[in-house]
Amino acid sequence: MTKADTISKRNRILNIAEELFAQRGYDGVTLRQIASGANVDVALASYHFGKKLDLFNAVFERRAELLNASRLSALRLAQDNANKKGPSVEQVIEAFLRPLEIAQESGDEGWKNYLALIAYVNNSPHWGALMMSKIFDELVNEFIAALRKALPNAKHEDIYWCYHNLSGALTLTLAQTGRIDKLSKGACRSSDFRAAYDVMIPFAAAGFRKVCKARKD
């Protein structure tokens, strides 16, 4: 087997695992199902990735560096273009969200699956505690610092509660459950990422301002 063949099979395993974990969660998928979907022997999947948990971690970590880099780059650009006070709340939130929209609209189904997997992990008391901090806390702390600068009078805990609510809205958007499609009778689509973020950015920014202003005195 050539090196190219090995890489190709590893990527097939990762891609299928990403899709199945996003659709069914960790407990709803077996290593044998992943191997079958990737058209490889289950022994080969085990050889490359070890146990199912190791493969789950490999899938979760694979795109994280690129995603974090794109969001941090968006934040740095907003900071470079801002005055001494730094970016506004809207600009910070936009830097946090727009790279996700770009990934979702890229036409790469892998990104949609990966972001749906993030939603699954972030919404899980078990997996969220184990995996989100390791991959995303450093990045999130950069954005929290930028929000503190934009809202200098905000209480420490209020910034985090507002971020908590932003994260919840984002998680539902990444999950693409189709709930809004049914509620709105088709007027809104969970796959309309531009509309989702166009609304989420000013909505979240208004929430940050309202909560922080209301409690600062």
C-alpha positions in Angstrom: 0.0 0.0 0.0 1.4 3.4 -1.0 1.5 6.4 1.3 -1.2 8.0 -0.8 -3.4 5.0 -0.4 -2.9 5.1 3.4 -3.8 8.7 3.6 -6.8 8.2 1.4 -8.1 5.4 3.6 -7.5 7.4 6.8 -9.4 10.3 5.4 -12.3 8.1 4.3 -12.5 6.7 7.8 -12.4 10.2 9.4 -15.0 11.5 6.9 -17.5 8.7 7.5 -16.9 8.8 11.3 -17.5 12.6 11.2 -20.8 12.1 9.4 -22.1 9.3 11.5 -21.1 10.8 14.9 -22.8 14.1 13.8 -26.0 12.2 12.9 -26.2 9.6 15.6 -23.9 10.7 18.4 -21.1 8.7 20.0 -23.2 5.9 21.4 -25.3 5.5 18.2 -22.3 4.5 16.1 -20.0 1.4 16.1 -16.5 1.1 14.8 -17.7 -1.6 12.4 -20.4 0.7 10.9 -17.7 3.4 10.4 -15.4 0.8 8.7 -18.2 -0.4 6.5 -19.1 3.1 5.4 -15.4 3.8 4.6 -15.2 0.5 2.7 -12.3 -0.7 4.8 -11.8 -3.6 7.2 -12.6 -2.9 10.8 -9.1 -4.0 11.7 -7.7 -1.3 9.6 -9.8 1.4 11.3 -8.5 0.0 14.6 -5.0 0.0 13.4 -5.1 3.7 12.3 -7.1 5.1 15.2 -7.3 2.5 18.0 -10.6 2.4 20.0 -13.8 4.2 19.0 -13.1 6.9 21.6 -9.7 7.6 20.0 -11.3 7.9 16.6 -14.0 10.2 18.1 -11.3 12.5 19.5 -9.4 12.4 16.2 -12.5 13.5 14.3 -13.2 16.3 16.8 -9.7 17.6 16.7 -9.1 17.4 12.9 -10.7 20.7 11.8 -10.3 22.6 15.1 -7.0 24.2 14.4 -8.2 25.6 11.0 -11.5 26.8 12.5 -9.8 28.5 15.5 -7.3 30.1 13.2 -10.0 31.6 10.9 -12.0 33.0 13.9 -8.9 34.5 15.5 -7.8 36.0 12.2 -11.3 37.6 11.9 -10.9 39.0 15.4 -7.4 40.4 14.8 -8.7 42.1 11.6 -11.5 43.7 13.5 -9.0 44.9 16.2 -6.6 46.2 13.6 -9.4 48.2 11.9 -10.8 49.6 15.2 -9.9 52.7 17.1 -8.2 52.7 20.6 -11.4 51.5 22.2 -11.3 48.3 20.1 -14.0 46.6 18.1 -17.7 47.1 19.0 -19.7 44.3 20.6 -21.2 43.6 17.1 -17.8 43.4 15.5 -16.5 41.0 18.1 -19.5 38.7 17.8 -19.4 38.9 14.0 -15.7 37.8 14.1 -16.8 34.9 16.3 -19.7 33.8 14.1 -19.0 34.6 10.4 -16.2 32.1 9.9 -18.7 29.4 10.9 -21.1 30.6 8.3 -18.3 30.6 5.7 -17.5 27.0 6.5 -21.1 26.0 6.4 -21.6 27.6 3.0 -18.4 26.3 1.5 -20.1 23.3 -0.1 -18.0 20.9 1.8 -20.4 18.5 3.6 -17.6 17.7 5.9 -17.7 21.1 7.5 -21.5 20.9 8.0 -21.0 17.5 9.7 -18.1 18.8 11.8 -20.1 21.8 13.0 -23.1 19.6 13.8 -20.7 17.4 15.8 -19.6 20.5 17.7 -23.2 21.2 18.5 -23.7 17.6 19.8 -20.6 17.8 22.0 -21.3 21.3 23.3 -24.8 20.2 24.3 -23.7 17.1 26.1 -23.0 17.2 29.9 -20.5 14.4 29.4 -18.7 15.2 26.2 -18.9 19.0 26.6 -16.9 18.9 29.8 -14.3 16.5 28.3 -13.7 18.0 24.9 -14.8 21.6 24.5 -12.4 23.2 26.9 -9.4 21.4 25.5 -10.1 22.6 22.0 -11.8 25.9 22.3 -11.3 27.6 25.6 -8.1 29.5 24.6 -9.9 31.0 21.6 -13.1 31.8 23.6 -11.0 33.6 26.2 -9.6 35.9 23.4 -13.1 36.8 22.5 -14.2 37.3 26.1 -11.3 39.7 26.5 -12.4 41.7 23.5 -16.0 41.8 24.8 -14.7 43.1 28.1 -12.9 45.9 26.3 -16.1 46.7 24.4 -18.1 46.6 27.6 -15.7 48.0 30.2 -18.4 48.5 32.9 -19.8 45.0 32.7 -19.7 42.7 35.6 -17.4 39.7 35.2 -20.3 37.1 35.6 -22.5 39.0 33.2 -20.1 38.7 30.3 -20.0 34.9 30.8 -23.8 34.6 31.1 -24.2 36.5 27.9 -21.6 34.3 26.2 -23.4 31.3 27.6 -26.6 32.5 25.8 -24.7 33.2 22.6 -23.2 29.8 22.7 -26.6 28.2 23.1 -28.0 30.0 20.1 -25.0 29.1 18.1 -25.3 25.4 19.1 -28.8 25.2 17.9 -27.9 26.8 14.6 -25.0 24.4 14.1 -27.2 21.4 14.9 -29.6 22.2 12.0 -32.5 20.4 13.7 -35.1 21.8 11.3 -37.2 23.0 14.2 -37.4 26.5 13.0 -38.5 25.3 9.5 -41.5 23.6 11.0 -42.4 26.4 13.4 -42.2 29.0 10.7 -44.0 26.8 8.2 -41.0 27.2 5.8 -40.6 31.0 6.2 -37.2 30.3 7.9 -34.8 27.5 7.0 -32.2 26.0 9.4 -30.0 25.7 6.3 -30.1 29.5 5.6 -26.9 30.3 7.5 -26.6 33.8 6.2 -30.0 34.7 7.7 -29.3 32.8 10.9 -26.1 34.9 11.6 -27.5 38.1 10.2 -30.1 37.9 13.0 -27.9 36.3 15.7 -25.3 39.0 15.6 -27.5 42.1 16.4 -29.7 40.0 18.7 -26.7 38.8 20.8 -25.1 42.2 20.8 -28.3 43.8 22.1 -28.5 41.2 24.8 -24.9 41.9 25.9 -25.6 45.6 26.0 -28.9 45.3 27.9 -27.6 42.9 30.5 -24.3 44.7 31.1 -25.9 48.2 31.2 -28.8 47.0 33.4 -26.5 45.6 36.1 -23.5 47.9 36.0 -24.9 50.6 38.4 
